[in-house]
Amino acid sequence: MKVNVYSIEGKVSGDVKLPPIFEEVYRPDLIKRAVISIQTARIQPMGNNPMAGKRTSATSWGSGRGVAMVPRIKNGSKAGFIPQAIGGRKAHPLRVEKVHHEKINNKERRFAIRSAIAATANKEIVEERGHRIENVPAFPLVVDDDLEAVKKAKETREIFQNLGIYDDVIRAKNGKKIRAGRGKTRGRKYKKVKGPLVVVGDDKGISLGARNHAGVDVVSVENLNAELLAPGTHPGRLTIFTKSAVEKLGGLFQ
């Protein structure tokens, strides 16, 4: 199957044969597992000091005094050591031994990446994810390798407008919202929307030109993973491939 290759001016400049990876079976369940595996691998183990809340002289007075037999500190009646006491130990403390990482087999992980790549070529899946694709000329969208060497945000803005994907960049820019709940006080105040993904064969400066555009990510084709292709476990991200990236995809993730 051949698709058109577009120049950075938005005009058809040739065609390219798509590798079989774009015809992979759509498996959202495997894609979700692969994304969760990546996310849980970043969790840093943490735990409490085993002696926290236990460094006290508190002992119980015993029975027959008409009070609860909880441990009480010496020279006073204040309770200590027990979980329900102020300054006491935790009933179920965090432990570093807990395993957070949900592993996935290598064959399943590669299958998930192939499936997520195939989902980027399905217009219905991309539209269902919420991307603005009214002016996008083709799926998958393949662009000349000239895009890889663009280093200025002004130039990339014009290219995105020519290719019809700048509407999605605006959607990502306006989609920044304050997070609901306590998370807003814990270093993650804002929720940001993901926009287009640019996949290149060789990064010659496009990461500099695209980094100031909201929601846009740039990645070399060898470093593709399920989370970039399906942020939040939702497949169908609007993706732009360069011609060299498409040609390299044929031998990857097998």
N, C-alpha and C positions, 0 to 999 in steps of 0.2 A: 504494500500500500504506500502510495506516494502522497505527500502534502506539499503545499506551497511554502517557499521560504520568502520571508518579507525583509526588505531593506529597512534601515533605520528611518527612512522617509515614509514608511508605511506602504510601499508599493511591492508587488510581486517581483522577485528578482531571480527566481529559479524554483527548483523543487528538490526534495530529498526523500529517500526511501526510509520509512519508519521500521525500526527493529521489532521483532516479535514481542518484546516486552510490553508494547502498547496494546497488545491483545490479550493480556493476562486476565485471569478470572478475577472478578471483583469480590473481595473478601473483607468486608468492614470489620468482622469479628477479629480476624488476625491483625489487621491494621491497628485496632484499638489495643490489643495485647502488646504489640511492638512499641507503641507510643508510651503506654504505662510502664513498660520495662525501662525505657530511656528515662522517664521522669523519676521513677523510684531509685534508679542508680545514682541520682544526684543527692539523695537524702543523706545527710551527715549523721551518723549514729551519735546519740547523746544519752546520758544517764545521770542519776543522782549519786552523790557520795553514799556508800553503804552505811556510814555512821551518822548521816544527817538526821538530826532530831533525837539521837540516842545518847549524846554526850551530856548526861545529866545525872544527878545524884538521887533522882526520884525513886522512891520505893513505896509500896502500899502499906497503909497502917494496919491492914488486916480487918477482921470482922469484929463486931461488938461495939462499934463506935457510933453507929447510927448514920454513917456516911458511906458513899460508894467506895469500893475497894480499889480505886484507880491509883496508879503510882503518883505520889505527891513529893514535891521537892523538899529537901531538908530545911528546917527552920521556917516552915510556912505550910500553907494548905493548898497552894496552887498545883494543879495537875500538870504532869509532864510525861514525855516519852510516847504516850498513846496517840493514835492518829487524830482523835477528836479534841486533843488539847492544843492550845496555842503554843507554837514552837515545837510541837511533837513531830514524830516521824510521819512519813506518807504511808497510807495503807497499801497502795500499789504504785511504787515509784517507777520512773522510766529506767530501762536497763539497756546498756550498750549491746547486750547479747541479742537483742531483738533483730530479726532479719527483715528489713524493709524492701529490699530489692526483689522484684518479681521477675525471675529469669525467663528467657524464651530461647528455644532451640535456634541454632544458626540457620537451618533450612527454613524454619518458620519466619524468622526475621527477614531473610532475603525474599521470601515469598510475599511478605507484607509490603516490602518496599516496591517490588514489581507491581503488586496490585494497586498501591497508592499512585504509582506513576501512570498506570493505565487509567485510573480514575480522573487524572488531570486532563485526559483527552475526551472525557464524556461531558458534553455541554450541560446536560440535565443535572448531573451530580455537582458540577461547579456552581451552577445557578442556585441549586437547592442549598448550598453552603452559605449563600448570601452575597456573593460577589456581584459587582456591577459589570455586566458583560455585554451590554447592548451594542457597543461599538467594536467589540473584539472580532476580527475578521475570520479566525479559524481556531479549531481545537484539534490537536495541540498547536500552540502558537510558536512557530519556529522563525528565528530571526538570524540575519547574517552575523558573522563573527565580528563585524565592525563594532557591535555593541560592547564587546569585551574590553575595548580600549578607551571607552568614554570615561573621563575622570571628573567632569563638572556636573553639579546638580542641575544647572540651567539647561545643559544639553540633554541630560537624561529626562528632564521634564518634557522637553519638546519631543523626544523619541517616544515617551510613554503616551503623549497626546496623539502622535501619528499612528501608534499601534492600537489606540482605543482602550488602553488600560488605565489611563490617568483618572478616570471616574472612580475606579476602585481605590486608588491612592487617596482621593478626597474622602471617600467613605471611611477609610481607615483613620484619616486625620480627625474627622468629626465624630468618630466612635469612641473616643477616649472618655471614660466615665469613672466616677469615684466608686470604689468597691463597697458593697453593702456588708455590714457586720463589723466584727472586731478586727478583721484583717487590715482595715485601713490604718490602724495604729501600729501595725507590726511590719512596717517596711514594704508594704505592698498596697499603697493607697489607691492606685489607679489600675483600671482594667483597660488594656489596649487591644485594638482590633488588628488582626493580621491581614495584610494586603497581598499584593503579588509576590511570587517567588521567582527569582531570576537564576536559572541554572546555566552555567557556562562551562566550556571545555577547559579554558585557561583564563584565570583572572588577571587581566592586564591593566586594571584600574577601575573597573566598573563598580567594585565595592566602595570606592571613594565617591563615585558619582551618584550612587544610589542610597548611601547611608543616611542622608538627611530627609529622605522621603518617608512619610509615615507608613508603617506596616510592611515596608519592602525589605526582603532578605535576599542576599546573594550567596550562592554556594557553588563550589566546583562539583562537577558531576560525580567524581569519585567519593565525595563526602556526603552524598545524599543520605538522608535517614527518614524514618517514618514520621518523626515529629515535625520535620520541616514540611513534608508533603501533606500531613494531616494534623495541623495544630489542634490541640484539645481533643484528639482522637477522631476528629471529623474530616474524612477524606474529601478530595475535590478542590484543593486550593488552586487558585488561578496561577498558572505557571507559564513562564516564558523560557523556552529552550533556545540556545544558540545552535547553529548548524553542527559545529564540532561536538557539542555536548550530545546531540542526538546520535551522531556517528559512533561516539564512544560507548553509548548505552548498550549497544549490541553485545558487548563482551563483559558486562558488569552484572552483579547480583544473580548469578546463575547457581 
